[in-house]
Amino acid sequence: MTRHEDKEAAVRRLLDTPHPPVPSDLAVRAVARGSRRARRQRVARRVLWGLFVLAALAFTVWASVERPWEVPPAATTPPLEGW
């Protein structure tokens, strides 16, 4: 027997056995769990977007106050020559 035939025989043996009993409330529990997961994902997405907006707002305020695109003033004055 080849390895493929061994696997196929094992699967056939598993399928020939009686199936385990399924709880009657399985569908209800699955729907509840899925609803909770969807709600948590929605809340997490909203929190992350809120943090992103706050970070963008903080960056905008910082940039408008500090003006990093401007050249900083010189620490010393240039020498006066030719007076």
mmCIF file of the N, C-alpha and C atoms, coordinates in Angstrom:
data_MODEL
# 
_entry.id   MODEL 
# 
loop_
_atom_site.group_PDB 
_atom_site.id 
_atom_site.type_symbol 
_atom_site.label_atom_id 
_atom_site.label_alt_id 
_atom_site.label_comp_id 
_atom_site.label_asym_id 
_atom_site.label_entity_id 
_atom_site.label_seq_id 
_atom_site.pdbx_PDB_ins_code 
_atom_site.Cartn_x 
_atom_site.Cartn_y 
_atom_site.Cartn_z 
_atom_site.occupancy 
_atom_site.B_iso_or_equiv 
_atom_site.pdbx_formal_charge 
_atom_site.auth_seq_id 
_atom_site.auth_comp_id 
_atom_site.auth_asym_id 
_atom_site.auth_atom_id 
_atom_site.pdbx_PDB_model_num 
ATOM 1   N N  . MET A 1 1  ? 0.841   -1.190  0.000  1.00 0.00 ? 1  MET A N  1 
ATOM 2   C CA . MET A 1 1  ? 0.000   0.000   0.000  1.00 0.00 ? 1  MET A CA 1 
ATOM 3   C C  . MET A 1 1  ? 0.881   1.246   0.000  1.00 0.00 ? 1  MET A C  1 
ATOM 4   N N  . THR A 1 2  ? 0.437   2.198   -0.742 1.00 0.00 ? 2  THR A N  1 
ATOM 5   C CA . THR A 1 2  ? 1.176   3.451   -0.768 1.00 0.00 ? 2  THR A CA 1 
ATOM 6   C C  . THR A 1 2  ? 0.684   4.354   0.354  1.00 0.00 ? 2  THR A C  1 
ATOM 7   N N  . ARG A 1 3  ? 1.417   5.414   0.552  1.00 0.00 ? 3  ARG A N  1 
ATOM 8   C CA . ARG A 1 3  ? 1.055   6.358   1.616  1.00 0.00 ? 3  ARG A CA 1 
ATOM 9   C C  . ARG A 1 3  ? -0.324  6.965   1.350  1.00 0.00 ? 3  ARG A C  1 
ATOM 10  N N  . HIS A 1 4  ? -0.611  7.257   0.077  1.00 0.00 ? 4  HIS A N  1 
ATOM 11  C CA . HIS A 1 4  ? -1.909  7.829   -0.282 1.00 0.00 ? 4  HIS A CA 1 
ATOM 12  C C  . HIS A 1 4  ? -3.048  6.851   0.059  1.00 0.00 ? 4  HIS A C  1 
ATOM 13  N N  . GLU A 1 5  ? -2.827  5.573   -0.227 1.00 0.00 ? 5  GLU A N  1 
ATOM 14  C CA . GLU A 1 5  ? -3.864  4.572   0.069  1.00 0.00 ? 5  GLU A CA 1 
ATOM 15  C C  . GLU A 1 5  ? -4.056  4.426   1.570  1.00 0.00 ? 5  GLU A C  1 
ATOM 16  N N  . ASP A 1 6  ? -2.976  4.539   2.354  1.00 0.00 ? 6  ASP A N  1 
ATOM 17  C CA . ASP A 1 6  ? -3.099  4.480   3.810  1.00 0.00 ? 6  ASP A CA 1 
ATOM 18  C C  . ASP A 1 6  ? -3.950  5.636   4.331  1.00 0.00 ? 6  ASP A C  1 
ATOM 19  N N  . LYS A 1 7  ? -3.705  6.810   3.798  1.00 0.00 ? 7  LYS A N  1 
ATOM 20  C CA . LYS A 1 7  ? -4.485  7.981   4.221  1.00 0.00 ? 7  LYS A CA 1 
ATOM 21  C C  . LYS A 1 7  ? -5.952  7.820   3.835  1.00 0.00 ? 7  LYS A C  1 
ATOM 22  N N  . GLU A 1 8  ? -6.169  7.339   2.629  1.00 0.00 ? 8  GLU A N  1 
ATOM 23  C CA . GLU A 1 8  ? -7.549  7.151   2.181  1.00 0.00 ? 8  GLU A CA 1 
ATOM 24  C C  . GLU A 1 8  ? -8.266  6.127   3.039  1.00 0.00 ? 8  GLU A C  1 
ATOM 25  N N  . ALA A 1 9  ? -7.592  5.049   3.397  1.00 0.00 ? 9  ALA A N  1 
ATOM 26  C CA . ALA A 1 9  ? -8.199  4.026   4.250  1.00 0.00 ? 9  ALA A CA 1 
ATOM 27  C C  . ALA A 1 9  ? -8.497  4.593   5.636  1.00 0.00 ? 9  ALA A C  1 
ATOM 28  N N  . ALA A 1 10 ? -7.620  5.410   6.171  1.00 0.00 ? 10 ALA A N  1 
ATOM 29  C CA . ALA A 1 10 ? -7.850  6.016   7.479  1.00 0.00 ? 10 ALA A CA 1 
ATOM 30  C C  . ALA A 1 10 ? -9.066  6.937   7.439  1.00 0.00 ? 10 ALA A C  1 
ATOM 31  N N  . VAL A 1 11 ? -9.205  7.702   6.375  1.00 0.00 ? 11 VAL A N  1 
ATOM 32  C CA . VAL A 1 11 ? -10.352 8.598   6.241  1.00 0.00 ? 11 VAL A CA 1 
ATOM 33  C C  . VAL A 1 11 ? -11.632 7.785   6.116  1.00 0.00 ? 11 VAL A C  1 
ATOM 34  N N  . ARG A 1 12 ? -11.595 6.704   5.358  1.00 0.00 ? 12 ARG A N  1 
ATOM 35  C CA . ARG A 1 12 ? -12.792 5.866   5.218  1.00 0.00 ? 12 ARG A CA 1 
ATOM 36  C C  . ARG A 1 12 ? -13.199 5.259   6.559  1.00 0.00 ? 12 ARG A C  1 
ATOM 37  N N  . ARG A 1 13 ? -12.210 4.834   7.362  1.00 0.00 ? 13 ARG A N  1 
ATOM 38  C CA . ARG A 1 13 ? -12.525 4.284   8.687  1.00 0.00 ? 13 ARG A CA 1 
ATOM 39  C C  . ARG A 1 13 ? -13.172 5.347   9.576  1.00 0.00 ? 13 ARG A C  1 
ATOM 40  N N  . LEU A 1 14 ? -12.664 6.582   9.495  1.00 0.00 ? 14 LEU A N  1 
ATOM 41  C CA . LEU A 1 14 ? -13.253 7.661   10.292 1.00 0.00 ? 14 LEU A CA 1 
ATOM 42  C C  . LEU A 1 14 ? -14.684 7.954   9.866  1.00 0.00 ? 14 LEU A C  1 
ATOM 43  N N  . LEU A 1 15 ? -14.928 7.917   8.552  1.00 0.00 ? 15 LEU A N  1 
ATOM 44  C CA . LEU A 1 15 ? -16.271 8.219   8.058  1.00 0.00 ? 15 LEU A CA 1 
ATOM 45  C C  . LEU A 1 15 ? -17.254 7.090   8.332  1.00 0.00 ? 15 LEU A C  1 
ATOM 46  N N  . ASP A 1 16 ? -16.766 5.881   8.494  1.00 0.00 ? 16 ASP A N  1 
ATOM 47  C CA . ASP A 1 16 ? -17.650 4.746   8.763  1.00 0.00 ? 16 ASP A CA 1 
ATOM 48  C C  . ASP A 1 16 ? -18.129 4.716   10.206 1.00 0.00 ? 16 ASP A C  1 
ATOM 49  N N  . THR A 1 17 ? -17.442 5.381   11.107 1.00 0.00 ? 17 THR A N  1 
ATOM 50  C CA . THR A 1 17 ? -17.846 5.386   12.514 1.00 0.00 ? 17 THR A CA 1 
ATOM 51  C C  . THR A 1 17 ? -19.053 6.301   12.682 1.00 0.00 ? 17 THR A C  1 
ATOM 52  N N  . PRO A 1 18 ? -19.839 6.073   13.740 1.00 0.00 ? 18 PRO A N  1 
ATOM 53  C CA . PRO A 1 18 ? -20.995 6.951   13.962 1.00 0.00 ? 18 PRO A CA 1 
ATOM 54  C C  . PRO A 1 18 ? -20.525 8.373   14.305 1.00 0.00 ? 18 PRO A C  1 
ATOM 55  N N  . HIS A 1 19 ? -21.270 9.332   13.816 1.00 0.00 ? 19 HIS A N  1 
ATOM 56  C CA . HIS A 1 19 ? -20.920 10.729  14.045 1.00 0.00 ? 19 HIS A CA 1 
ATOM 57  C C  . HIS A 1 19 ? -21.233 11.112  15.487 1.00 0.00 ? 19 HIS A C  1 
ATOM 58  N N  . PRO A 1 20 ? -20.427 11.979  16.093 1.00 0.00 ? 20 PRO A N  1 
ATOM 59  C CA . PRO A 1 20 ? -20.683 12.390  17.472 1.00 0.00 ? 20 PRO A CA 1 
ATOM 60  C C  . PRO A 1 20 ? -21.945 13.257  17.537 1.00 0.00 ? 20 PRO A C  1 
ATOM 61  N N  . PRO A 1 21 ? -22.609 13.241  18.669 1.00 0.00 ? 21 PRO A N  1 
ATOM 62  C CA . PRO A 1 21 ? -23.830 14.050  18.789 1.00 0.00 ? 21 PRO A CA 1 
ATOM 63  C C  . PRO A 1 21 ? -23.484 15.543  18.795 1.00 0.00 ? 21 PRO A C  1 
ATOM 64  N N  . VAL A 1 22 ? -24.323 16.321  18.158 1.00 0.00 ? 22 VAL A N  1 
ATOM 65  C CA . VAL A 1 22 ? -24.133 17.765  18.083 1.00 0.00 ? 22 VAL A CA 1 
ATOM 66  C C  . VAL A 1 22 ? -25.093 18.421  19.065 1.00 0.00 ? 22 VAL A C  1 
ATOM 67  N N  . PRO A 1 23 ? -24.595 19.357  19.896 1.00 0.00 ? 23 PRO A N  1 
ATOM 68  C CA . PRO A 1 23 ? -25.494 20.030  20.826 1.00 0.00 ? 23 PRO A CA 1 
ATOM 69  C C  . PRO A 1 23 ? -26.608 20.769  20.083 1.00 0.00 ? 23 PRO A C  1 
ATOM 70  N N  . SER A 1 24 ? -27.784 20.782  20.670 1.00 0.00 ? 24 SER A N  1 
ATOM 71  C CA . SER A 1 24 ? -28.926 21.391  19.994 1.00 0.00 ? 24 SER A CA 1 
ATOM 72  C C  . SER A 1 24 ? -28.803 22.908  19.911 1.00 0.00 ? 24 SER A C  1 
ATOM 73  N N  . ASP A 1 25 ? -28.058 23.505  20.828 1.00 0.00 ? 25 ASP A N  1 
ATOM 74  C CA . ASP A 1 25 ? -27.932 24.964  20.825 1.00 0.00 ? 25 ASP A CA 1 
ATOM 75  C C  . ASP A 1 25 ? -26.637 25.437  20.144 1.00 0.00 ? 25 ASP A C  1 
ATOM 76  N N  . LEU A 1 26 ? -26.041 24.598  19.335 1.00 0.00 ? 26 LEU A N  1 
ATOM 77  C CA . LEU A 1 26 ? -24.776 24.931  18.687 1.00 0.00 ? 26 LEU A CA 1 
ATOM 78  C C  . LEU A 1 26 ? -24.912 26.149  17.768 1.00 0.00 ? 26 LEU A C  1 
ATOM 79  N N  . ALA A 1 27 ? -25.967 26.204  16.980 1.00 0.00 ? 27 ALA A N  1 
ATOM 80  C CA . ALA A 1 27 ? -26.156 27.326  16.059 1.00 0.00 ? 27 ALA A CA 1 
ATOM 81  C C  . ALA A 1 27 ? -26.359 28.630  16.821 1.00 0.00 ? 27 ALA A C  1 
ATOM 82  N N  . VAL A 1 28 ? -27.104 28.579  17.909 1.00 0.00 ? 28 VAL A N  1 
ATOM 83  C CA . VAL A 1 28 ? -27.359 29.775  18.715 1.00 0.00 ? 28 VAL A CA 1 
ATOM 84  C C  . VAL A 1 28 ? -26.057 30.285  19.324 1.00 0.00 ? 28 VAL A C  1 
ATOM 85  N N  . ARG A 1 29 ? -25.248 29.372  19.848 1.00 0.00 ? 29 ARG A N  1 
ATOM 86  C CA . ARG A 1 29 ? -23.964 29.773  20.436 1.00 0.00 ? 29 ARG A CA 1 
ATOM 87  C C  . ARG A 1 29 ? -23.023 30.323  19.375 1.00 0.00 ? 29 ARG A C  1 
ATOM 88  N N  . ALA A 1 30 ? -23.033 29.738  18.187 1.00 0.00 ? 30 ALA A N  1 
ATOM 89  C CA . ALA A 1 30 ? -22.172 30.220  17.101 1.00 0.00 ? 30 ALA A CA 1 
ATOM 90  C C  . ALA A 1 30 ? -22.570 31.633  16.682 1.00 0.00 ? 30 ALA A C  1 
ATOM 91  N N  . VAL A 1 31 ? -23.864 31.894  16.586 1.00 0.00 ? 31 VAL A N  1 
ATOM 92  C CA . VAL A 1 31 ? -24.336 33.233  16.223 1.00 0.00 ? 31 VAL A CA 1 
ATOM 93  C C  . VAL A 1 31 ? -23.949 34.240  17.301 1.00 0.00 ? 31 VAL A C  1 
ATOM 94  N N  . ALA A 1 32 ? -24.101 33.860  18.571 1.00 0.00 ? 32 ALA A N  1 
ATOM 95  C CA . ALA A 1 32 ? -23.750 34.768  19.670 1.00 0.00 ? 32 ALA A CA 1 
ATOM 96  C C  . ALA A 1 32 ? -22.259 35.071  19.657 1.00 0.00 ? 32 ALA A C  1 
ATOM 97  N N  . ARG A 1 33 ? -21.450 34.056  19.456 1.00 0.00 ? 33 ARG A N  1 
ATOM 98  C CA . ARG A 1 33 ? -19.999 34.261  19.426 1.00 0.00 ? 33 ARG A CA 1 
ATOM 99  C C  . ARG A 1 33 ? -19.598 35.131  18.237 1.00 0.00 ? 33 ARG A C  1 
ATOM 100 N N  . GLY A 1 34 ? -20.205 34.885  17.095 1.00 0.00 ? 34 GLY A N  1 
ATOM 101 C CA . GLY A 1 34 ? -19.911 35.699  15.917 1.00 0.00 ? 34 GLY A CA 1 
ATOM 102 C C  . GLY A 1 34 ? -20.328 37.146  16.115 1.00 0.00 ? 34 GLY A C  1 
ATOM 103 N N  . SER A 1 35 ? -21.473 37.366  16.756 1.00 0.00 ? 35 SER A N  1 
ATOM 104 C CA . SER A 1 35 ? -21.931 38.734  17.023 1.00 0.00 ? 35 SER A CA 1 
ATOM 105 C C  . SER A 1 35 ? -20.973 39.456  17.958 1.00 0.00 ? 35 SER A C  1 
ATOM 106 N N  . ARG A 1 36 ? -20.515 38.757  19.006 1.00 0.00 ? 36 ARG A N  1 
ATOM 107 C CA . ARG A 1 36 ? -19.559 39.363  19.945 1.00 0.00 ? 36 ARG A CA 1 
ATOM 108 C C  . ARG A 1 36 ? -18.265 39.722  19.229 1.00 0.00 ? 36 ARG A C  1 
ATOM 109 N N  . ARG A 1 37 ? -17.790 38.818  18.395 1.00 0.00 ? 37 ARG A N  1 
ATOM 110 C CA . ARG A 1 37 ? -16.536 39.069  17.676 1.00 0.00 ? 37 ARG A CA 1 
ATOM 111 C C  . ARG A 1 37 ? -16.677 40.251  16.724 1.00 0.00 ? 37 ARG A C  1 
ATOM 112 N N  . ALA A 1 38 ? -17.789 40.330  16.013 1.00 0.00 ? 38 ALA A N  1 
ATOM 113 C CA . ALA A 1 38 ? -18.015 41.440  15.095 1.00 0.00 ? 38 ALA A CA 1 
ATOM 114 C C  . ALA A 1 38 ? -18.094 42.760  15.858 1.00 0.00 ? 38 ALA A C  1 
ATOM 115 N N  . ARG A 1 39 ? -18.761 42.743  17.007 1.00 0.00 ? 39 ARG A N  1 
ATOM 116 C CA . ARG A 1 39 ? -18.877 43.949  17.821 1.00 0.00 ? 39 ARG A CA 1 
ATOM 117 C C  . ARG A 1 39 ? -17.503 44.394  18.320 1.00 0.00 ? 39 ARG A C  1 
ATOM 118 N N  . ARG A 1 40 ? -16.690 43.458  18.783 1.00 0.00 ? 40 ARG A N  1 
ATOM 119 C CA . ARG A 1 40 ? -15.349 43.796  19.267 1.00 0.00 ? 40 ARG A CA 1 
ATOM 120 C C  . ARG A 1 40 ? -14.493 44.357  18.140 1.00 0.00 ? 40 ARG A C  1 
ATOM 121 N N  . GLN A 1 41 ? -14.581 43.768  16.953 1.00 0.00 ? 41 GLN A N  1 
ATOM 122 C CA . GLN A 1 41 ? -13.809 44.273  15.822 1.00 0.00 ? 41 GLN A CA 1 
ATOM 123 C C  . GLN A 1 41 ? -14.252 45.681  15.441 1.00 0.00 ? 41 GLN A C  1 
ATOM 124 N N  . ARG A 1 42 ? -15.557 45.929  15.483 1.00 0.00 ? 42 ARG A N  1 
ATOM 125 C CA . ARG A 1 42 ? -16.076 47.250  15.153 1.00 0.00 ? 42 ARG A CA 1 
ATOM 126 C C  . ARG A 1 42 ? -15.592 48.295  16.162 1.00 0.00 ? 42 ARG A C  1 
ATOM 127 N N  . VAL A 1 43 ? -15.628 47.940  17.454 1.00 0.00 ? 43 VAL A N  1 
ATOM 128 C CA . VAL A 1 43 ? -15.154 48.859  18.494 1.00 0.00 ? 43 VAL A CA 1 
ATOM 129 C C  . VAL A 1 43 ? -13.653 49.098  18.337 1.00 0.00 ? 43 VAL A C  1 
ATOM 130 N N  . ALA A 1 44 ? -12.891 48.053  18.090 1.00 0.00 ? 44 ALA A N  1 
ATOM 131 C CA . ALA A 1 44 ? -11.442 48.200  17.927 1.00 0.00 ? 44 ALA A CA 1 
ATOM 132 C C  . ALA A 1 44 ? -11.131 49.081  16.722 1.00 0.00 ? 44 ALA A C  1 
ATOM 133 N N  . ARG A 1 45 ? -11.855 48.897  15.634 1.00 0.00 ? 45 ARG A N  1 
ATOM 134 C CA . ARG A 1 45 ? -11.632 49.715  14.441 1.00 0.00 ? 45 ARG A CA 1 
ATOM 135 C C  . ARG A 1 45 ? -11.928 51.185  14.732 1.00 0.00 ? 45 ARG A C  1 
ATOM 136 N N  . ARG A 1 46 ? -13.025 51.451  15.455 1.00 0.00 ? 46 ARG A N  1 
ATOM 137 C CA . ARG A 1 46 ? -13.367 52.836  15.789 1.00 0.00 ? 46 ARG A CA 1 
ATOM 138 C C  . ARG A 1 46 ? -12.332 53.461  16.715 1.00 0.00 ? 46 ARG A C  1 
ATOM 139 N N  . VAL A 1 47 ? -11.835 52.693  17.674 1.00 0.00 ? 47 VAL A N  1 
ATOM 140 C CA . VAL A 1 47 ? -10.811 53.208  18.583 1.00 0.00 ? 47 VAL A CA 1 
ATOM 141 C C  . VAL A 1 47 ? -9.534  53.529  17.815 1.00 0.00 ? 47 VAL A C  1 
ATOM 142 N N  . LEU A 1 48 ? -9.121  52.645  16.929 1.00 0.00 ? 48 LEU A N  1 
ATOM 143 C CA . LEU A 1 48 ? -7.910  52.898  16.146 1.00 0.00 ? 48 LEU A CA 1 
ATOM 144 C C  . LEU A 1 48 ? -8.073  54.117  15.239 1.00 0.00 ? 48 LEU A C  1 
ATOM 145 N N  . TRP A 1 49 ? -9.220  54.284  14.619 1.00 0.00 ? 49 TRP A N  1 
ATOM 146 C CA . TRP A 1 49 ? -9.446  55.470  13.791 1.00 0.00 ? 49 TRP A CA 1 
ATOM 147 C C  . TRP A 1 49 ? -9.441  56.726  14.653 1.00 0.00 ? 49 TRP A C  1 
ATOM 148 N N  . GLY A 1 50 ? -10.020 56.638  15.846 1.00 0.00 ? 50 GLY A N  1 
ATOM 149 C CA . GLY A 1 50 ? -10.002 57.784  16.760 1.00 0.00 ? 50 GLY A CA 1 
ATOM 150 C C  . GLY A 1 50 ? -8.579  58.156  17.148 1.00 0.00 ? 50 GLY A C  1 
ATOM 151 N N  . LEU A 1 51 ? -7.756  57.152  17.447 1.00 0.00 ? 51 LEU A N  1 
ATOM 152 C CA . LEU A 1 51 ? -6.355  57.425  17.776 1.00 0.00 ? 51 LEU A CA 1 
ATOM 153 C C  . LEU A 1 51 ? -5.620  58.035  16.586 1.00 0.00 ? 51 LEU A C  1 
ATOM 154 N N  . PHE A 1 52 ? -5.899  57.556  15.399 1.00 0.00 ? 52 PHE A N  1 
ATOM 155 C CA . PHE A 1 52 ? -5.278  58.108  14.203 1.00 0.00 ? 52 PHE A CA 1 
ATOM 156 C C  . PHE A 1 52 ? -5.650  59.573  14.016 1.00 0.00 ? 52 PHE A C  1 
ATOM 157 N N  . VAL A 1 53 ? -6.927  59.899  14.208 1.00 0.00 ? 53 VAL A N  1 
ATOM 158 C CA . VAL A 1 53 ? -7.382  61.279  14.056 1.00 0.00 ? 53 VAL A CA 1 
ATOM 159 C C  . VAL A 1 53 ? -6.727  62.160  15.119 1.00 0.00 ? 53 VAL A C  1 
ATOM 160 N N  . LEU A 1 54 ? -6.655  61.672  16.358 1.00 0.00 ? 54 LEU A N  1 
ATOM 161 C CA . LEU A 1 54 ? -6.005  62.449  17.419 1.00 0.00 ? 54 LEU A CA 1 
ATOM 162 C C  . LEU A 1 54 ? -4.525  62.675  17.118 1.00 0.00 ? 54 LEU A C  1 
ATOM 163 N N  . ALA A 1 55 ? -3.847  61.666  16.609 1.00 0.00 ? 55 ALA A N  1 
ATOM 164 C CA . ALA A 1 55 ? -2.431  61.817  16.264 1.00 0.00 ? 55 ALA A CA 1 
ATOM 165 C C  . ALA A 1 55 ? -2.264  62.829  15.139 1.00 0.00 ? 55 ALA A C  1 
ATOM 166 N N  . ALA A 1 56 ? -3.127  62.790  14.138 1.00 0.00 ? 56 ALA A N  1 
ATOM 167 C CA . ALA A 1 56 ? -3.042  63.750  13.039 1.00 0.00 ? 56 ALA A CA 1 
ATOM 168 C C  . ALA A 1 56 ? -3.319  65.165  13.540 1.00 0.00 ? 56 ALA A C  1 
ATOM 169 N N  . LEU A 1 57 ? -4.283  65.319  14.431 1.00 0.00 ? 57 LEU A N  1 
ATOM 170 C CA . LEU A 1 57 ? -4.590  66.626  15.003 1.00 0.00 ? 57 LEU A CA 1 
ATOM 171 C C  . LEU A 1 57 ? -3.422  67.138  15.843 1.00 0.00 ? 57 LEU A C  1 
ATOM 172 N N  . ALA A 1 58 ? -2.835  66.253  16.665 1.00 0.00 ? 58 ALA A N  1 
ATOM 173 C CA . ALA A 1 58 ? -1.685  66.652  17.485 1.00 0.00 ? 58 ALA A CA 1 
ATOM 174 C C  . ALA A 1 58 ? -0.512  67.063  16.594 1.00 0.00 ? 58 ALA A C  1 
ATOM 175 N N  . PHE A 1 59 ? -0.266  66.346  15.516 1.00 0.00 ? 59 PHE A N  1 
ATOM 176 C CA . PHE A 1 59 ? 0.814   66.702  14.598 1.00 0.00 ? 59 PHE A CA 1 
ATOM 177 C C  . PHE A 1 59 ? 0.546   68.052  13.952 1.00 0.00 ? 59 PHE A C  1 
ATOM 178 N N  . THR A 1 60 ? -0.701  68.300  13.556 1.00 0.00 ? 60 THR A N  1 
ATOM 179 C CA . THR A 1 60 ? -1.049  69.563  12.923 1.00 0.00 ? 60 THR A CA 1 
ATOM 180 C C  . THR A 1 60 ? -0.838  70.733  13.880 1.00 0.00 ? 60 THR A C  1 
ATOM 181 N N  . VAL A 1 61 ? -1.275  70.570  15.125 1.00 0.00 ? 61 VAL A N  1 
ATOM 182 C CA . VAL A 1 61 ? -1.089  71.631  16.122 1.00 0.00 ? 61 VAL A CA 1 
ATOM 183 C C  . VAL A 1 61 ? 0.402   71.856  16.361 1.00 0.00 ? 61 VAL A C  1 
ATOM 184 N N  . TRP A 1 62 ? 1.163   70.792  16.533 1.00 0.00 ? 62 TRP A N  1 
ATOM 185 C CA . TRP A 1 62 ? 2.609   70.928  16.757 1.00 0.00 ? 62 TRP A CA 1 
ATOM 186 C C  . TRP A 1 62 ? 3.278   71.644  15.591 1.00 0.00 ? 62 TRP A C  1 
ATOM 187 N N  . ALA A 1 63 ? 2.926   71.242  14.374 1.00 0.00 ? 63 ALA A N  1 
ATOM 188 C CA . ALA A 1 63 ? 3.551   71.835  13.198 1.00 0.00 ? 63 ALA A CA 1 
ATOM 189 C C  . ALA A 1 63 ? 3.177   73.307  13.063 1.00 0.00 ? 63 ALA A C  1 
ATOM 190 N N  . SER A 1 64 ? 1.953   73.661  13.417 1.00 0.00 ? 64 SER A N  1 
ATOM 191 C CA . SER A 1 64 ? 1.562   75.067  13.296 1.00 0.00 ? 64 SER A CA 1 
ATOM 192 C C  . SER A 1 64 ? 2.238   75.930  14.354 1.00 0.00 ? 64 SER A C  1 
ATOM 193 N N  . VAL A 1 65 ? 2.577   75.368  15.505 1.00 0.00 ? 65 VAL A N  1 
ATOM 194 C CA . VAL A 1 65 ? 3.253   76.120  16.563 1.00 0.00 ? 65 VAL A CA 1 
ATOM 195 C C  . VAL A 1 65 ? 4.754   76.176  16.311 1.00 0.00 ? 65 VAL A C  1 
ATOM 196 N N  . GLU A 1 66 ? 5.371   75.063  16.003 1.00 0.00 ? 66 GLU A N  1 
ATOM 197 C CA . GLU A 1 66 ? 6.822   74.989  15.856 1.00 0.00 ? 66 GLU A CA 1 
ATOM 198 C C  . GLU A 1 66 ? 7.322   75.439  14.490 1.00 0.00 ? 66 GLU A C  1 
ATOM 199 N N  . ARG A 1 67 ? 6.536   75.289  13.467 1.00 0.00 ? 67 ARG A N  1 
ATOM 200 C CA . ARG A 1 67 ? 6.907   75.635  12.086 1.00 0.00 ? 67 ARG A CA 1 
ATOM 201 C C  . ARG A 1 67 ? 8.270   75.045  11.721 1.00 0.00 ? 67 ARG A C  1 
ATOM 202 N N  . PRO A 1 68 ? 8.354   73.717  11.640 1.00 0.00 ? 68 PRO A N  1 
ATOM 203 C CA . PRO A 1 68 ? 9.648   73.085  11.376 1.00 0.00 ? 68 PRO A CA 1 
ATOM 204 C C  . PRO A 1 68 ? 10.184  73.355  9.970  1.00 0.00 ? 68 PRO A C  1 
ATOM 205 N N  . TRP A 1 69 ? 9.394   73.886  9.082  1.00 0.00 ? 69 TRP A N  1 
ATOM 206 C CA . TRP A 1 69 ? 9.857   74.161  7.727  1.00 0.00 ? 69 TRP A CA 1 
ATOM 207 C C  . TRP A 1 69 ? 10.627  75.479  7.633  1.00 0.00 ? 69 TRP A C  1 
ATOM 208 N N  . GLU A 1 70 ? 10.527  76.322  8.678  1.00 0.00 ? 70 GLU A N  1 
ATOM 209 C CA . GLU A 1 70 ? 11.261  77.585  8.659  1.00 0.00 ? 70 GLU A CA 1 
ATOM 210 C C  . GLU A 1 70 ? 12.685  77.382  9.149  1.00 0.00 ? 70 GLU A C  1 
ATOM 211 N N  . VAL A 1 71 ? 13.592  78.195  8.646  1.00 0.00 ? 71 VAL A N  1 
ATOM 212 C CA . VAL A 1 71 ? 14.987  78.138  9.074  1.00 0.00 ? 71 VAL A CA 1 
ATOM 213 C C  . VAL A 1 71 ? 15.079  78.774  10.456 1.00 0.00 ? 71 VAL A C  1 
ATOM 214 N N  . PRO A 1 72 ? 15.735  78.116  11.406 1.00 0.00 ? 72 PRO A N  1 
ATOM 215 C CA . PRO A 1 72 ? 15.832  78.707  12.742 1.00 0.00 ? 72 PRO A CA 1 
ATOM 216 C C  . PRO A 1 72 ? 16.718  79.948  12.724 1.00 0.00 ? 72 PRO A C  1 
ATOM 217 N N  . PRO A 1 73 ? 16.454  80.879  13.626 1.00 0.00 ? 73 PRO A N  1 
ATOM 218 C CA . PRO A 1 73 ? 17.283  82.088  13.649 1.00 0.00 ? 73 PRO A CA 1 
ATOM 219 C C  . PRO A 1 73 ? 18.715  81.746  14.043 1.00 0.00 ? 73 PRO A C  1 
ATOM 220 N N  . ALA A 1 74 ? 19.636  82.523  13.523 1.00 0.00 ? 74 ALA A N  1 
ATOM 221 C CA . ALA A 1 74 ? 21.050  82.279  13.812 1.00 0.00 ? 74 ALA A CA 1 
ATOM 222 C C  . ALA A 1 74 ? 21.337  82.601  15.281 1.00 0.00 ? 74 ALA A C  1 
ATOM 223 N N  . ALA A 1 75 ? 22.240  81.858  15.863 1.00 0.00 ? 75 ALA A N  1 
ATOM 224 C CA . ALA A 1 75 ? 22.588  82.085  17.265 1.00 0.00 ? 75 ALA A CA 1 
ATOM 225 C C  . ALA A 1 75 ? 23.453  83.333  17.422 1.00 0.00 ? 75 ALA A C  1 
ATOM 226 N N  . THR A 1 76 ? 24.219  83.670  16.416 1.00 0.00 ? 76 THR A N  1 
ATOM 227 C CA . THR A 1 76 ? 25.067  84.874  16.464 1.00 0.00 ? 76 THR A CA 1 
ATOM 228 C C  . THR A 1 76 ? 24.757  85.750  15.265 1.00 0.00 ? 76 THR A C  1 
ATOM 229 N N  . THR A 1 77 ? 25.043  87.005  15.406 1.00 0.00 ? 77 THR A N  1 
ATOM 230 C CA . THR A 1 77 ? 24.808  87.921  14.280 1.00 0.00 ? 77 THR A CA 1 
ATOM 231 C C  . THR A 1 77 ? 26.009  87.886  13.348 1.00 0.00 ? 77 THR A C  1 
ATOM 232 N N  . PRO A 1 78 ? 25.794  88.116  12.090 1.00 0.00 ? 78 PRO A N  1 
ATOM 233 C CA . PRO A 1 78 ? 26.926  88.111  11.165 1.00 0.00 ? 78 PRO A CA 1 
ATOM 234 C C  . PRO A 1 78 ? 27.819  89.326  11.437 1.00 0.00 ? 78 PRO A C  1 
ATOM 235 N N  . PRO A 1 79 ? 29.081  89.186  11.140 1.00 0.00 ? 79 PRO A N  1 
ATOM 236 C CA . PRO A 1 79 ? 29.990  90.311  11.394 1.00 0.00 ? 79 PRO A CA 1 
ATOM 237 C C  . PRO A 1 79 ? 29.684  91.502  10.489 1.00 0.00 ? 79 PRO A C  1 
ATOM 238 N N  . LEU A 1 80 ? 29.829  92.693  11.058 1.00 0.00 ? 80 LEU A N  1 
ATOM 239 C CA . LEU A 1 80 ? 29.597  93.923  10.288 1.00 0.00 ? 80 LEU A CA 1 
ATOM 240 C C  . LEU A 1 80 ? 30.945  94.427  9.799  1.00 0.00 ? 80 LEU A C  1 
ATOM 241 N N  . GLU A 1 81 ? 31.135  94.396  8.527  1.00 0.00 ? 81 GLU A N  1 
ATOM 242 C CA . GLU A 1 81 ? 32.382  94.869  7.943  1.00 0.00 ? 81 GLU A CA 1 
ATOM 243 C C  . GLU A 1 81 ? 32.082  95.946  6.912  1.00 0.00 ? 81 GLU A C  1 
ATOM 244 N N  . GLY A 1 82 ? 32.973  96.826  6.762  1.00 0.00 ? 82 GLY A N  1 
ATOM 245 C CA . GLY A 1 82 ? 32.829  97.859  5.759  1.00 0.00 ? 82 GLY A CA 1 
ATOM 246 C C  . GLY A 1 82 ? 32.047  99.070  6.231  1.00 0.00 ? 82 GLY A C  1 
ATOM 247 N N  . TRP A 1 83 ? 32.056  99.354  7.502  1.00 0.00 ? 83 TRP A N  1 
ATOM 248 C CA . TRP A 1 83 ? 31.363  100.543 7.999  1.00 0.00 ? 83 TRP A CA 1 
ATOM 249 C C  . TRP A 1 83 ? 32.168  101.738 7.759  1.00 0.00 ? 83 TRP A C  1 
# 
